[in-house]
Amino acid sequence: MEKFVPVEAIMSTFPLSIMPDTQLDKINAIFEHHLFHHLPVVNELNILQGIISKEDLLRLTAVRHHFSEEAYKSITAHDIMTSKVFTIGPRESIEQAANIFLDQYFHALPVVDHGRLVGIVTTYDLLKFQFRPNAYSTKNGLGFYDQ
């Protein structure tokens, strides 16, 4: 692996993101309609607030019977997001990203520049870069989810 390649060369730019007050039904719909497994949570200035994984939703679904229907529907991104998030800068190396993945038990790193979300890099991106280098070209972002 070319260890010194910057993360920005392999990250997904402008990933789909949501606001902290996004309701659970919209979060579920996003995961149902997209193939990704991680959803950054940002404020109105695009500053990272947290991240939600599909696994977070699965855990919540497993305990749904503990909530009334009204309480369950009132859950927001802020309620379920992980707010202490490991991040990486766009110019940091993919070796550094790989080391974070190896040392931690997660599969996505939001890429931030001065606190603002500019991308996301996953273990899949690293594997694809290593084993399918011809698959890398300019990656278009998915944009901001319009509530």
C-alpha positions in Angstrom: 0.0 0.0 0.0 1.2 3.5 -0.8 1.3 4.6 2.8 1.8 8.3 2.2 -1.2 8.9 -0.1 -3.4 11.5 1.6 -6.9 10.4 2.8 -8.4 13.0 0.4 -7.4 10.8 -2.5 -9.6 7.9 -1.5 -12.4 9.5 0.7 -16.0 10.0 -0.4 -16.4 13.8 -0.6 -19.4 15.7 0.7 -21.0 12.6 2.3 -24.7 12.6 2.9 -25.2 14.0 6.4 -28.1 15.0 8.7 -28.8 17.5 11.4 -29.1 16.6 15.1 -32.8 17.1 15.1 -33.5 14.6 12.2 -36.2 12.2 13.3 -35.7 8.5 13.5 -38.0 7.6 10.6 -36.0 9.8 8.2 -32.7 8.2 9.5 -34.2 4.7 8.9 -35.3 5.8 5.4 -31.8 7.1 4.5 -30.2 3.8 5.5 -32.9 1.8 3.7 -32.3 3.7 0.4 -28.5 3.9 0.4 -25.8 1.3 0.6 -23.6 3.1 3.1 -23.4 2.2 6.8 -22.4 5.4 8.5 -24.2 8.8 8.6 -22.4 11.9 9.9 -24.4 14.4 12.0 -23.5 18.0 11.4 -24.8 21.4 12.5 -25.9 24.2 10.2 -22.3 25.2 9.7 -21.4 21.7 8.6 -19.4 21.2 11.8 -19.3 17.5 12.8 -21.5 16.7 15.8 -21.5 12.9 15.7 -22.0 9.8 13.6 -24.7 7.2 13.4 -24.1 3.7 12.1 -26.5 1.1 10.9 -25.5 -1.0 13.9 -26.7 1.8 16.2 -30.1 1.5 14.6 -30.1 -2.2 14.9 -29.4 -2.0 18.6 -32.2 0.5 19.0 -34.6 -1.7 17.0 -33.8 -4.6 19.4 -35.1 -2.6 22.4 -37.9 -0.9 20.6 -40.5 -2.7 22.8 -39.3 -0.7 25.8 -40.6 2.5 24.2 -44.1 3.7 23.6 -44.9 4.4 19.9 -44.9 8.1 20.6 -41.5 8.0 22.4 -39.9 5.9 19.7 -41.1 8.3 17.0 -39.7 11.3 18.9 -36.1 9.9 18.9 -33.7 12.1 17.0 -30.2 11.8 15.6 -28.9 13.7 18.6 -30.4 11.0 20.9 -28.6 8.0 19.2 -25.4 9.5 17.6 -22.0 8.8 18.9 -20.7 12.2 19.8 -17.1 11.4 20.6 -15.9 10.6 17.1 -12.5 9.8 15.9 -11.8 11.9 12.8 -9.0 12.4 10.4 -7.8 15.4 8.3 -7.9 15.2 4.5 -4.1 15.6 4.1 -3.3 12.9 6.7 -2.0 9.6 5.2 -4.0 6.6 4.5 -1.5 4.7 6.7 -2.7 6.8 9.6 -6.3 6.0 8.8 -5.4 2.3 8.6 -3.8 2.5 12.0 -6.8 4.1 13.5 -9.0 1.4 12.0 -6.7 -1.3 13.3 -6.6 0.2 16.8 -10.3 0.8 17.2 -13.4 -1.2 16.5 -15.2 0.9 13.8 -15.2 1.1 10.1 -15.6 4.8 9.1 -13.7 8.0 9.9 -15.3 11.4 9.1 -12.8 13.6 7.4 -12.8 17.1 8.8 -11.0 20.3 7.9 -11.1 23.0 10.6 -14.0 21.1 12.2 -16.1 21.0 9.1 -17.1 17.7 7.5 -15.4 17.4 4.0 -15.6 13.6 3.5 -15.7 10.2 5.0 -13.2 7.3 4.6 -14.0 3.7 5.4 -12.2 0.4 5.6 -13.8 -0.5 2.3 -12.1 2.6 0.7 -8.7 1.4 2.0 -9.3 -2.2 0.7 -10.5 -0.9 -2.7 -7.5 1.4 -3.0 -5.1 -1.5 -2.2 -6.7 -4.2 -4.2 -8.6 -2.3 -7.0 -6.5 0.7 -7.6 -8.0 1.2 -11.1 -11.4 1.7 -9.5 -10.2 5.0 -8.1 -11.2 8.1 -10.0 -12.9 11.3 -9.0 -15.6 10.5 -6.5 -18.7 12.6 -6.4 -20.3 13.3 -3.0 -23.8 12.5 -2.2 -24.8 15.9 -0.9 -26.6 17.1 2.1 -29.9 15.4 3.0 -32.7 17.9 2.6 -35.0 17.5 5.6 
